[in-house]
Amino acid sequence: MKVDGIVWQKPVKPSPRSAEENLQDFPNLVRKYRGRVLFVKDSGLEATEIPVFRDRIQSAIDAYGWDHPVIAPFRQQIEETDELLRGEYGRLLVREMDVDYPRLRELYEPPPSHWWWYLDKLARVPDRKVVAVVVPFNEREIEKLYEIVDEDDRDNALEFLKSSVYAKIVT
Amino acid sequence: MGTPDQPSLDEIIRICSQVRWATRLKEWRYKDVEYEGEVYTRGDMLPAALAHLLKRVHIDGDLPPDTTLEQYNELIRNLVTSSSSWVYGFLYHNLHPQWGFYDPKTGWVAAFDAITGEVQTALIAGEKEQFFTKYPHVRLR
């Protein structure tokens, strides 16, 4: 790659740290993750560390579980920070900090379950208010729901509910 | 770098060793913290250098609580001028040229805007040299 007469080397895919290392560093990782989220408007360079730190946190959680004595005390803080990142702060990050998520995803190859690499896509989802959540547990409940659906939509509604773990009804 | 359009390594080090911070203010968004007898609370607007120092002390925990701005700037200058530091040029999101310094002993990195020469971020220790190499980059030393 040649820009302004300089031959730039291609980005190098960072090597992941072991789950053990991430566990040892866990309190530090959580503090940095939270700090980078709270200060998203400060620095685009620092903001690109957010998914990296969140990956490391997840690596420890996946390997040792939420109940591990090092991890458990931080659960609430991680979940609160996740909520901020999924909401207002994530939108702020995408709107104002110009983080190139498609390029980062190409480099880090994160799984779809690691939503913190997909903030640009999440930001495109309309901010709708959830007014009800339908959770079909069994055939009887599905049948009850079937009864309240308009006649014209019954077949489609039943198929949808049978194949769903849950469905959000939004305005 | 080192072409007529690009500064030499010595010139990059000279510019960055000035440790120039942007003049814009940064909003403090963390718990109350104290610096030299002054308490800063959420929503306070701080000079960029002080905001970065307080983050490194109170969030990252990589600097002791009594670190002064003068000491912080001196640590950055030492990182820039140390002959053992690795020096990079890198393109932030393929567009914005930056200079980066990494000390393999401490793990600290600092990044500077290659256009303005201002500090972008300094003395963070999360990703080591990968902080730069995840972008198009060139190692200058």
Interface residues (C-beta under 8 A of the other chain):
Chain A: M1 V3 D4 G5 I6 V7 W8 Q9 K10 P11 V12 K13 P14 S15 N28 R31 K32 R34 G35 L38 F39 K41 D42 S43 G44 L45 E46 T48 E49 V52 F53 D98 V99 D100 R103 L104 L107
Chain B: M1 T3 D5 Q6 K26 E27 R29 Y30 A51 H52 K55 I59 D60 G61 G89 F90 L91 Y92 H93 N94 P97 Q98 A111 Q120 T121 I124 G126 E127 Q130 F131 T133 K134 Y135 P136 H137 V138 R139
